Amino acid sequence: MLQKILCGYTTSISKFKANPSAALAEANGDAVAVSSHNEIQFYAVPANIYEDMVNFLEYAQRGTTEIKDIPAEFTLTDEKFEKMSKGLKERAKKDLGGFEEC
């Protein structure tokens, strides 16, 4: 099965379990895809990137800012922003019983 990897670094789950801090340090602050049996099981994301992602989601839900004003370390185009926002709204309707913008 083909699987898209959404970051530049991968490691096996056994290497990650042995020393998670070393895996993140080797990635120089980027996310690390952790795999088991050649399938991505999860992404280990450094705290600063996770905080940026949470900020992005909060801004996107409020709809009170333009994409260029969102503080983040990842590259995000208007097209990606629209696709992510649409996906969040669709998933929220299915999973959370509705999504309302404030």
Biopython code that builds the backbone (N, CA, C, O; Angstrom):
import numpy as np
from Bio.PDB.StructureBuilder import StructureBuilder

atoms = [
    (1, "MET", "N", (0.835, -1.178, 0.000)),
    (1, "MET", "CA", (0.000, 0.000, 0.000)),
    (1, "MET", "C", (0.882, 1.245, 0.000)),
    (1, "MET", "O", (1.802, 1.361, 0.811)),
    (2, "LEU", "N", (0.607, 2.155, -0.891)),
    (2, "LEU", "CA", (1.326, 3.421, -0.928)),
    (2, "LEU", "C", (0.780, 4.341, 0.145)),
    (2, "LEU", "O", (-0.418, 4.367, 0.423)),
    (3, "GLN", "N", (1.689, 5.094, 0.737)),
    (3, "GLN", "CA", (1.272, 6.011, 1.785)),
    (3, "GLN", "C", (2.048, 7.307, 1.637)),
    (3, "GLN", "O", (3.274, 7.288, 1.526)),
    (4, "LYS", "N", (1.356, 8.420, 1.636)),
    (4, "LYS", "CA", (1.997, 9.724, 1.520)),
    (4, "LYS", "C", (2.592, 10.099, 2.875)),
    (4, "LYS", "O", (1.923, 10.006, 3.905)),
    (5, "ILE", "N", (3.835, 10.516, 2.863)),
    (5, "ILE", "CA", (4.501, 10.948, 4.082)),
    (5, "ILE", "C", (4.485, 12.466, 4.081)),
    (5, "ILE", "O", (4.941, 13.093, 3.125)),
    (6, "LEU", "N", (3.967, 13.056, 5.140)),
    (6, "LEU", "CA", (3.742, 14.494, 5.188)),
    (6, "LEU", "C", (4.858, 15.272, 5.871)),
    (6, "LEU", "O", (4.646, 16.402, 6.310)),
    (7, "CYS", "N", (6.030, 14.684, 5.965)),
    (7, "CYS", "CA", (7.176, 15.402, 6.518)),
    (7, "CYS", "C", (8.450, 14.823, 5.912)),
    (7, "CYS", "O", (8.396, 13.834, 5.181)),
    (8, "GLY", "N", (9.572, 15.423, 6.206)),
    (8, "GLY", "CA", (10.820, 15.023, 5.583)),
    (8, "GLY", "C", (11.614, 13.951, 6.306)),
    (8, "GLY", "O", (12.642, 13.502, 5.798)),
    (9, "TYR", "N", (11.163, 13.531, 7.481)),
    (9, "TYR", "CA", (11.930, 12.581, 8.276)),
    (9, "TYR", "C", (11.050, 11.410, 8.705)),
    (9, "TYR", "O", (9.890, 11.589, 9.076)),
    (10, "THR", "N", (11.624, 10.210, 8.648)),
    (10, "THR", "CA", (10.918, 9.019, 9.117)),
    (10, "THR", "C", (11.843, 8.190, 9.991)),
    (10, "THR", "O", (13.066, 8.264, 9.868)),
    (11, "THR", "N", (11.252, 7.405, 10.866)),
    (11, "THR", "CA", (12.003, 6.470, 11.690)),
    (11, "THR", "C", (11.085, 5.308, 12.049)),
    (11, "THR", "O", (9.861, 5.424, 11.983)),
    (12, "SER", "N", (11.686, 4.202, 12.424)),
    (12, "SER", "CA", (10.883, 3.052, 12.847)),
    (12, "SER", "C", (10.410, 3.278, 14.277)),
    (12, "SER", "O", (11.015, 4.034, 15.037)),
    (13, "ILE", "N", (9.333, 2.615, 14.621)),
    (13, "ILE", "CA", (8.776, 2.777, 15.964)),
    (13, "ILE", "C", (9.745, 2.251, 17.028)),
    (13, "ILE", "O", (9.795, 2.790, 18.133)),
    (14, "SER", "N", (10.513, 1.206, 16.707)),
    (14, "SER", "CA", (11.466, 0.666, 17.684)),
    (14, "SER", "C", (12.594, 1.667, 17.966)),
    (14, "SER", "O", (13.000, 1.828, 19.117)),
    (15, "LYS", "N", (13.103, 2.339, 16.923)),
    (15, "LYS", "CA", (14.136, 3.359, 17.143)),
    (15, "LYS", "C", (13.562, 4.548, 17.904)),
    (15, "LYS", "O", (14.229, 5.127, 18.761)),
    (16, "PHE", "N", (12.319, 4.905, 17.586)),
    (16, "PHE", "CA", (11.687, 6.042, 18.261)),
    (16, "PHE", "C", (11.469, 5.731, 19.741)),
    (16, "PHE", "O", (11.726, 6.577, 20.597)),
    (17, "LYS", "N", (10.996, 4.520, 20.046)),
    (17, "LYS", "CA", (10.766, 4.141, 21.445)),
    (17, "LYS", "C", (12.073, 4.132, 22.234)),
    (17, "LYS", "O", (12.086, 4.473, 23.416)),
    (18, "ALA", "N", (13.163, 3.746, 21.589)),
    (18, "ALA", "CA", (14.445, 3.678, 22.280)),
    (18, "ALA", "C", (14.932, 5.061, 22.709)),
    (18, "ALA", "O", (15.512, 5.210, 23.785)),
    (19, "ASN", "N", (14.696, 6.086, 21.861)),
    (19, "ASN", "CA", (15.161, 7.430, 22.203)),
    (19, "ASN", "C", (14.378, 8.482, 21.405)),
    (19, "ASN", "O", (14.861, 8.961, 20.379)),
    (20, "PRO", "N", (13.178, 8.841, 21.867)),
    (20, "PRO", "CA", (12.358, 9.801, 21.129)),
    (20, "PRO", "C", (13.015, 11.170, 20.987)),
    (20, "PRO", "O", (12.872, 11.817, 19.949)),
    (21, "SER", "N", (13.732, 11.618, 22.014)),
    (21, "SER", "CA", (14.379, 12.932, 21.948)),
    (21, "SER", "C", (15.446, 12.972, 20.859)),
    (21, "SER", "O", (15.603, 13.988, 20.180)),
    (22, "ALA", "N", (16.169, 11.890, 20.691)),
    (22, "ALA", "CA", (17.204, 11.829, 19.659)),
    (22, "ALA", "C", (16.587, 11.896, 18.265)),
    (22, "ALA", "O", (17.138, 12.537, 17.371)),
    (23, "ALA", "N", (15.446, 11.235, 18.079)),
    (23, "ALA", "CA", (14.775, 11.262, 16.774)),
    (23, "ALA", "C", (14.348, 12.678, 16.430)),
    (23, "ALA", "O", (14.546, 13.128, 15.301)),
    (24, "LEU", "N", (13.758, 13.390, 17.398)),
    (24, "LEU", "CA", (13.334, 14.771, 17.153)),
    (24, "LEU", "C", (14.537, 15.681, 16.945)),
    (24, "LEU", "O", (14.490, 16.580, 16.106)),
    (25, "ALA", "N", (15.606, 15.464, 17.691)),
    (25, "ALA", "CA", (16.807, 16.292, 17.535)),
    (25, "ALA", "C", (17.431, 16.089, 16.160)),
    (25, "ALA", "O", (17.895, 17.045, 15.539)),
    (26, "GLU", "N", (17.441, 14.863, 15.690)),
    (26, "GLU", "CA", (18.012, 14.563, 14.375)),
    (26, "GLU", "C", (17.227, 15.234, 13.239)),
    (26, "GLU", "O", (17.781, 15.537, 12.183)),
    (27, "ALA", "N", (15.945, 15.458, 13.473)),
    (27, "ALA", "CA", (15.091, 16.094, 12.463)),
    (27, "ALA", "C", (15.225, 17.613, 12.477)),
    (27, "ALA", "O", (14.578, 18.297, 11.684)),
    (28, "ASN", "N", (16.051, 18.145, 13.363)),
    (28, "ASN", "CA", (16.316, 19.593, 13.432)),
    (28, "ASN", "C", (15.050, 20.430, 13.562)),
    (28, "ASN", "O", (14.894, 21.440, 12.876)),
    (29, "GLY", "N", (14.139, 20.005, 14.450)),
    (29, "GLY", "CA", (12.935, 20.788, 14.707)),
    (29, "GLY", "C", (11.776, 20.519, 13.782)),
    (29, "GLY", "O", (10.738, 21.171, 13.900)),
    (30, "ASP", "N", (11.912, 19.585, 12.867)),
    (30, "ASP", "CA", (10.816, 19.234, 11.968)),
    (30, "ASP", "C", (10.050, 18.042, 12.555)),
    (30, "ASP", "O", (10.510, 17.405, 13.503)),
    (31, "ALA", "N", (8.897, 17.755, 11.990)),
    (31, "ALA", "CA", (8.110, 16.594, 12.422)),
    (31, "ALA", "C", (8.790, 15.308, 11.956)),
    (31, "ALA", "O", (9.556, 15.303, 10.992)),
    (32, "VAL", "N", (8.495, 14.227, 12.660)),
    (32, "VAL", "CA", (9.049, 12.915, 12.326)),
    (32, "VAL", "C", (7.893, 11.934, 12.148)),
    (32, "VAL", "O", (7.037, 11.803, 13.024)),
    (33, "ALA", "N", (7.876, 11.251, 11.011)),
    (33, "ALA", "CA", (6.877, 10.206, 10.777)),
    (33, "ALA", "C", (7.412, 8.913, 11.385)),
    (33, "ALA", "O", (8.530, 8.495, 11.082)),
    (34, "VAL", "N", (6.614, 8.283, 12.242)),
    (34, "VAL", "CA", (7.026, 7.058, 12.917)),
    (34, "VAL", "C", (6.253, 5.896, 12.298)),
    (34, "VAL", "O", (5.022, 5.890, 12.260)),
    (35, "SER", "N", (7.016, 4.910, 11.813)),
    (35, "SER", "CA", (6.381, 3.806, 11.080)),
    (35, "SER", "C", (6.572, 2.475, 11.786)),
    (35, "SER", "O", (7.506, 2.270, 12.561)),
    (36, "SER", "N", (5.642, 1.586, 11.480)),
    (36, "SER", "CA", (5.702, 0.210, 11.945)),
    (36, "SER", "C", (5.258, -0.665, 10.786)),
    (36, "SER", "O", (4.188, -0.450, 10.217)),
    (37, "HIS", "N", (6.072, -1.647, 10.436)),
    (37, "HIS", "CA", (5.776, -2.528, 9.301)),
    (37, "HIS", "C", (5.536, -1.718, 8.025)),
    (37, "HIS", "O", (4.612, -1.998, 7.262)),
    (38, "ASN", "N", (6.383, -0.712, 7.809)),
    (38, "ASN", "CA", (6.353, 0.148, 6.614)),
    (38, "ASN", "C", (5.060, 0.944, 6.450)),
    (38, "ASN", "O", (4.716, 1.331, 5.333)),
    (39, "GLU", "N", (4.353, 1.191, 7.523)),
    (39, "GLU", "CA", (3.171, 2.045, 7.491)),
    (39, "GLU", "C", (3.322, 3.121, 8.552)),
    (39, "GLU", "O", (3.712, 2.830, 9.683)),
    (40, "ILE", "N", (3.014, 4.372, 8.194)),
    (40, "ILE", "CA", (3.096, 5.464, 9.147)),
    (40, "ILE", "C", (2.027, 5.255, 10.208)),
    (40, "ILE", "O", (0.844, 5.114, 9.897)),
    (41, "GLN", "N", (2.459, 5.236, 11.470)),
    (41, "GLN", "CA", (1.533, 5.052, 12.586)),
    (41, "GLN", "C", (1.144, 6.387, 13.209)),
    (41, "GLN", "O", (-0.004, 6.591, 13.604)),
    (42, "PHE", "N", (2.127, 7.303, 13.292)),
    (42, "PHE", "CA", (1.846, 8.624, 13.839)),
    (42, "PHE", "C", (2.991, 9.565, 13.493)),
    (42, "PHE", "O", (4.048, 9.148, 13.019)),
    (43, "TYR", "N", (2.747, 10.850, 13.745)),
    (43, "TYR", "CA", (3.761, 11.877, 13.549)),
    (43, "TYR", "C", (4.137, 12.441, 14.912)),
    (43, "TYR", "O", (3.265, 12.788, 15.709)),
    (44, "ALA", "N", (5.422, 12.530, 15.174)),
    (44, "ALA", "CA", (5.915, 13.189, 16.378)),
    (44, "ALA", "C", (6.239, 14.625, 15.972)),
    (44, "ALA", "O", (7.058, 14.866, 15.085)),
    (45, "VAL", "N", (5.591, 15.553, 16.628)),
    (45, "VAL", "CA", (5.705, 16.960, 16.246)),
    (45, "VAL", "C", (6.280, 17.743, 17.414)),
    (45, "VAL", "O", (5.760, 17.653, 18.526)),
    (46, "PRO", "N", (7.354, 18.520, 17.186)),
    (46, "PRO", "CA", (7.905, 19.339, 18.263)),
    (46, "PRO", "C", (6.860, 20.338, 18.787)),
    (46, "PRO", "O", (5.947, 20.729, 18.059)),
    (47, "ALA", "N", (7.002, 20.732, 20.024)),
    (47, "ALA", "CA", (6.020, 21.590, 20.687)),
    (47, "ALA", "C", (5.763, 22.891, 19.925)),
    (47, "ALA", "O", (4.612, 23.311, 19.807)),
    (48, "ASN", "N", (6.811, 23.536, 19.408)),
    (48, "ASN", "CA", (6.601, 24.821, 18.722)),
    (48, "ASN", "C", (5.765, 24.658, 17.455)),
    (48, "ASN", "O", (4.960, 25.536, 17.142)),
    (49, "ILE", "N", (5.929, 23.572, 16.726)),
    (49, "ILE", "CA", (5.119, 23.339, 15.526)),
    (49, "ILE", "C", (3.684, 23.013, 15.935)),
    (49, "ILE", "O", (2.738, 23.481, 15.301)),
    (50, "TYR", "N", (3.519, 22.226, 16.975)),
    (50, "TYR", "CA", (2.171, 21.904, 17.451)),
    (50, "TYR", "C", (1.435, 23.178, 17.874)),
    (50, "TYR", "O", (0.258, 23.353, 17.555)),
    (51, "GLU", "N", (2.122, 24.058, 18.584)),
    (51, "GLU", "CA", (1.512, 25.320, 19.003)),
    (51, "GLU", "C", (1.107, 26.161, 17.799)),
    (51, "GLU", "O", (0.039, 26.774, 17.806)),
    (52, "ASP", "N", (1.950, 26.199, 16.760)),
    (52, "ASP", "CA", (1.606, 26.920, 15.534)),
    (52, "ASP", "C", (0.373, 26.311, 14.867)),
    (52, "ASP", "O", (-0.481, 27.038, 14.359)),
    (53, "MET", "N", (0.281, 24.995, 14.867)),
    (53, "MET", "CA", (-0.873, 24.332, 14.263)),
    (53, "MET", "C", (-2.151, 24.671, 15.025)),
    (53, "MET", "O", (-3.187, 24.932, 14.413)),
    (54, "VAL", "N", (-2.085, 24.671, 16.353)),
    (54, "VAL", "CA", (-3.252, 25.021, 17.166)),
    (54, "VAL", "C", (-3.659, 26.465, 16.902)),
    (54, "VAL", "O", (-4.845, 26.762, 16.758)),
    (55, "ASN", "N", (-2.672, 27.369, 16.837)),
    (55, "ASN", "CA", (-2.977, 28.773, 16.532)),
    (55, "ASN", "C", (-3.640, 28.898, 15.170)),
    (55, "ASN", "O", (-4.602, 29.649, 15.013)),
    (56, "PHE", "N", (-3.132, 28.170, 14.191)),
    (56, "PHE", "CA", (-3.720, 28.202, 12.857)),
    (56, "PHE", "C", (-5.180, 27.766, 12.894)),
    (56, "PHE", "O", (-6.041, 28.412, 12.298)),
    (57, "LEU", "N", (-5.453, 26.674, 13.591)),
    (57, "LEU", "CA", (-6.826, 26.174, 13.668)),
    (57, "LEU", "C", (-7.749, 27.168, 14.366)),
    (57, "LEU", "O", (-8.895, 27.349, 13.956)),
    (58, "GLU", "N", (-7.253, 27.808, 15.415)),
    (58, "GLU", "CA", (-8.073, 28.809, 16.106)),
    (58, "GLU", "C", (-8.381, 29.986, 15.185)),
    (58, "GLU", "O", (-9.520, 30.450, 15.130)),
    (59, "TYR", "N", (-7.378, 30.468, 14.467)),
    (59, "TYR", "CA", (-7.598, 31.564, 13.522)),
    (59, "TYR", "C", (-8.575, 31.140, 12.427)),
    (59, "TYR", "O", (-9.471, 31.898, 12.056)),
    (60, "ALA", "N", (-8.395, 29.937, 11.921)),
    (60, "ALA", "CA", (-9.253, 29.456, 10.836)),
    (60, "ALA", "C", (-10.702, 29.321, 11.299)),
    (60, "ALA", "O", (-11.622, 29.651, 10.551)),
    (61, "GLN", "N", (-10.911, 28.846, 12.508)),
    (61, "GLN", "CA", (-12.272, 28.690, 13.019)),
    (61, "GLN", "C", (-12.951, 30.037, 13.223)),
    (61, "GLN", "O", (-14.141, 30.186, 12.946)),
    (62, "ARG", "N", (-12.191, 31.020, 13.710)),
    (62, "ARG", "CA", (-12.774, 32.347, 13.914)),
    (62, "ARG", "C", (-12.990, 33.065, 12.602)),
    (62, "ARG", "O", (-13.946, 33.828, 12.460)),
    (63, "GLY", "N", (-12.112, 32.830, 11.638)),
    (63, "GLY", "CA", (-12.201, 33.520, 10.359)),
    (63, "GLY", "C", (-11.947, 35.010, 10.487)),
    (63, "GLY", "O", (-12.475, 35.795, 9.700)),
    (64, "THR", "N", (-11.148, 35.416, 11.466)),
    (64, "THR", "CA", (-10.947, 36.840, 11.722)),
    (64, "THR", "C", (-9.625, 37.373, 11.195)),
    (64, "THR", "O", (-9.282, 38.526, 11.454)),
    (65, "THR", "N", (-8.891, 36.572, 10.475)),
    (65, "THR", "CA", (-7.593, 37.021, 10.003)),
    (65, "THR", "C", (-7.322, 36.491, 8.608)),
    (65, "THR", "O", (-7.917, 35.505, 8.173)),
    (66, "GLU", "N", (-6.428, 37.152, 7.925)),
    (66, "GLU", "CA", (-5.998, 36.662, 6.621)),
    (66, "GLU", "C", (-4.889, 35.655, 6.840)),
    (66, "GLU", "O", (-4.207, 35.660, 7.865)),
    (67, "ILE", "N", (-4.726, 34.799, 5.863)),
    (67, "ILE", "CA", (-3.729, 33.738, 5.987)),
    (67, "ILE", "C", (-2.324, 34.294, 6.215)),
    (67, "ILE", "O", (-1.532, 33.672, 6.922)),
    (68, "LYS", "N", (-2.002, 35.429, 5.646)),
    (68, "LYS", "CA", (-0.648, 35.974, 5.801)),
    (68, "LYS", "C", (-0.366, 36.436, 7.226)),
    (68, "LYS", "O", (0.793, 36.630, 7.592)),
    (69, "ASP", "N", (-1.413, 36.614, 8.038)),
    (69, "ASP", "CA", (-1.242, 37.064, 9.411)),
    (69, "ASP", "C", (-1.085, 35.933, 10.400)),
    (69, "ASP", "O", (-0.830, 36.179, 11.579)),
    (70, "ILE", "N", (-1.231, 34.708, 9.953)),
    (70, "ILE", "CA", (-1.174, 33.570, 10.858)),
    (70, "ILE", "C", (0.285, 33.233, 11.152)),
    (70, "ILE", "O", (1.051, 32.939, 10.235)),
    (71, "PRO", "N", (0.673, 33.274, 12.434)),
    (71, "PRO", "CA", (2.062, 32.944, 12.759)),
    (71, "PRO", "C", (2.287, 31.448, 12.658)),
    (71, "PRO", "O", (1.664, 30.672, 13.382)),
    (72, "ALA", "N", (3.170, 31.040, 11.768)),
    (72, "ALA", "CA", (3.453, 29.613, 11.610)),
    (72, "ALA", "C", (4.793, 29.445, 10.932)),
    (72, "ALA", "O", (5.270, 30.340, 10.235)),
    (73, "GLU", "N", (5.395, 28.291, 11.142)),
    (73, "GLU", "CA", (6.681, 28.003, 10.531)),
    (73, "GLU", "C", (6.546, 27.135, 9.302)),
    (73, "GLU", "O", (7.553, 26.806, 8.676)),
    (74, "PHE", "N", (5.327, 26.750, 8.931)),
    (74, "PHE", "CA", (5.159, 25.933, 7.742)),
    (74, "PHE", "C", (4.599, 26.783, 6.612)),
    (74, "PHE", "O", (3.918, 27.781, 6.847)),
    (75, "THR", "N", (4.894, 26.375, 5.385)),
    (75, "THR", "CA", (4.448, 27.105, 4.207)),
    (75, "THR", "C", (3.011, 26.726, 3.898)),
    (75, "THR", "O", (2.679, 25.547, 3.776)),
    (76, "LEU", "N", (2.169, 27.729, 3.775)),
    (76, "LEU", "CA", (0.757, 27.481, 3.542)),
    (76, "LEU", "C", (0.249, 28.455, 2.495)),
    (76, "LEU", "O", (0.286, 29.670, 2.691)),
    (77, "THR", "N", (-0.222, 27.918, 1.392)),
    (77, "THR", "CA", (-0.764, 28.755, 0.328)),
    (77, "THR", "C", (-2.252, 28.965, 0.560)),
    (77, "THR", "O", (-2.871, 28.262, 1.358)),
    (78, "ASP", "N", (-2.823, 29.943, -0.146)),
    (78, "ASP", "CA", (-4.265, 30.185, -0.038)),
    (78, "ASP", "C", (-5.051, 28.945, -0.425)),
    (78, "ASP", "O", (-6.081, 28.642, 0.177)),
    (79, "GLU", "N", (-4.564, 28.226, -1.435)),
    (79, "GLU", "CA", (-5.246, 27.011, -1.894)),
    (79, "GLU", "C", (-5.255, 25.942, -0.800)),
    (79, "GLU", "O", (-6.282, 25.312, -0.549)),
    (80, "LYS", "N", (-4.105, 25.743, -0.152)),
    (80, "LYS", "CA", (-4.023, 24.768, 0.933)),
    (80, "LYS", "C", (-4.913, 25.184, 2.102)),
    (80, "LYS", "O", (-5.566, 24.347, 2.726)),
    (81, "PHE", "N", (-4.932, 26.484, 2.391)),
    (81, "PHE", "CA", (-5.747, 27.001, 3.483)),
    (81, "PHE", "C", (-7.223, 26.703, 3.243)),
    (81, "PHE", "O", (-7.923, 26.230, 4.139)),
    (82, "GLU", "N", (-7.688, 26.979, 2.039)),
    (82, "GLU", "CA", (-9.092, 26.740, 1.709)),
    (82, "GLU", "C", (-9.424, 25.251, 1.796)),
    (82, "GLU", "O", (-10.481, 24.870, 2.299)),
    (83, "LYS", "N", (-8.508, 24.413, 1.298)),
    (83, "LYS", "CA", (-8.736, 22.970, 1.336)),
    (83, "LYS", "C", (-8.789, 22.471, 2.779)),
    (83, "LYS", "O", (-9.656, 21.668, 3.122)),
    (84, "MET", "N", (-7.866, 22.942, 3.631)),
    (84, "MET", "CA", (-7.847, 22.534, 5.028)),
    (84, "MET", "C", (-9.105, 23.008, 5.752)),
    (84, "MET", "O", (-9.699, 22.252, 6.520)),
    (85, "SER", "N", (-9.511, 24.250, 5.512)),
    (85, "SER", "CA", (-10.700, 24.795, 6.165)),
    (85, "SER", "C", (-11.945, 24.010, 5.771)),
    (85, "SER", "O", (-12.774, 23.676, 6.618)),
    (86, "LYS", "N", (-12.068, 23.719, 4.475)),
    (86, "LYS", "CA", (-13.214, 22.964, 3.988)),
    (86, "LYS", "C", (-13.230, 21.570, 4.620)),
    (86, "LYS", "O", (-14.276, 21.094, 5.061)),
    (87, "GLY", "N", (-12.067, 20.921, 4.659)),
    (87, "GLY", "CA", (-11.975, 19.593, 5.255)),
    (87, "GLY", "C", (-12.333, 19.595, 6.735)),
    (87, "GLY", "O", (-13.017, 18.690, 7.211)),
    (88, "LEU", "N", (-11.871, 20.615, 7.466)),
    (88, "LEU", "CA", (-12.196, 20.714, 8.890)),
    (88, "LEU", "C", (-13.694, 20.869, 9.100)),
    (88, "LEU", "O", (-14.275, 20.225, 9.974)),
    (89, "LYS", "N", (-14.317, 21.722, 8.299)),
    (89, "LYS", "CA", (-15.749, 21.951, 8.443)),
    (89, "LYS", "C", (-16.535, 20.676, 8.131)),
    (89, "LYS", "O", (-17.490, 20.345, 8.834)),
    (90, "GLU", "N", (-16.133, 19.963, 7.076)),
    (90, "GLU", "CA", (-16.840, 18.733, 6.706)),
    (90, "GLU", "C", (-16.681, 17.658, 7.768)),
    (90, "GLU", "O", (-17.645, 16.980, 8.123)),
    (91, "ARG", "N", (-15.448, 17.500, 8.281)),
    (91, "ARG", "CA", (-15.217, 16.500, 9.319)),
    (91, "ARG", "C", (-15.945, 16.862, 10.603)),
    (91, "ARG", "O", (-16.482, 15.990, 11.286)),
    (92, "ALA", "N", (-15.963, 18.156, 10.932)),
    (92, "ALA", "CA", (-16.625, 18.579, 12.160)),
    (92, "ALA", "C", (-18.119, 18.299, 12.093)),
    (92, "ALA", "O", (-18.720, 17.914, 13.097)),
    (93, "LYS", "N", (-18.723, 18.485, 10.934)),
    (93, "LYS", "CA", (-20.156, 18.207, 10.789)),
    (93, "LYS", "C", (-20.438, 16.732, 11.025)),
    (93, "LYS", "O", (-21.437, 16.377, 11.651)),
    (94, "LYS", "N", (-19.554, 15.872, 10.521)),
    (94, "LYS", "CA", (-19.744, 14.425, 10.666)),
    (94, "LYS", "C", (-19.410, 13.962, 12.080)),
    (94, "LYS", "O", (-20.181, 13.232, 12.702)),
    (95, "ASP", "N", (-18.250, 14.396, 12.581)),
    (95, "ASP", "CA", (-17.724, 13.862, 13.831)),
    (95, "ASP", "C", (-18.227, 14.572, 15.083)),
    (95, "ASP", "O", (-18.380, 13.953, 16.136)),
    (96, "LEU", "N", (-18.480, 15.866, 14.965)),
    (96, "LEU", "CA", (-18.803, 16.648, 16.162)),
    (96, "LEU", "C", (-20.232, 17.162, 16.189)),
    (96, "LEU", "O", (-20.624, 17.869, 17.118)),
    (97, "GLY", "N", (-21.003, 16.813, 15.182)),
    (97, "GLY", "CA", (-22.392, 17.226, 15.184)),
    (97, "GLY", "C", (-22.608, 18.661, 14.758)),
    (97, "GLY", "O", (-23.665, 19.227, 15.036)),
    (98, "GLY", "N", (-21.653, 19.260, 14.099)),
    (98, "GLY", "CA", (-21.825, 20.622, 13.609)),
    (98, "GLY", "C", (-20.612, 21.477, 13.881)),
    (98, "GLY", "O", (-19.875, 21.249, 14.840)),
    (99, "PHE", "N", (-20.418, 22.432, 13.053)),
    (99, "PHE", "CA", (-19.274, 23.333, 13.169)),
    (99, "PHE", "C", (-19.792, 24.735, 12.957)),
    (99, "PHE", "O", (-20.352, 25.041, 11.905)),
    (100, "GLU", "N", (-19.613, 25.579, 13.931)),
    (100, "GLU", "CA", (-20.080, 26.941, 13.806)),
    (100, "GLU", "C", (-18.903, 27.878, 13.933)),
    (100, "GLU", "O", (-18.058, 27.712, 14.813)),
    (101, "GLU", "N", (-18.845, 28.871, 13.050)),
    (101, "GLU", "CA", (-17.816, 29.873, 13.143)),
    (101, "GLU", "C", (-18.270, 30.981, 14.067)),
    (101, "GLU", "O", (-19.439, 31.368, 14.051)),
    (102, "CYS", "N", (-17.358, 31.492, 14.870)),
    (102, "CYS", "CA", (-17.696, 32.572, 15.803)),
    (102, "CYS", "C", (-17.491, 33.919, 15.130)),
    (102, "CYS", "O", (-17.721, 34.959, 15.747)),
]
sb = StructureBuilder()
sb.init_structure("model")
sb.init_model(0)
sb.init_chain("A")
sb.init_seg("    ")
for serial, (resi, resn, name, xyz) in enumerate(atoms, 1):
    if name == "N":
        sb.init_residue(resn, " ", resi, " ")
    sb.init_atom(name, np.array(xyz, "f"), 0.0, 1.0, " ", f" {name:<3s}", serial, name[0])
structure = sb.get_structure()
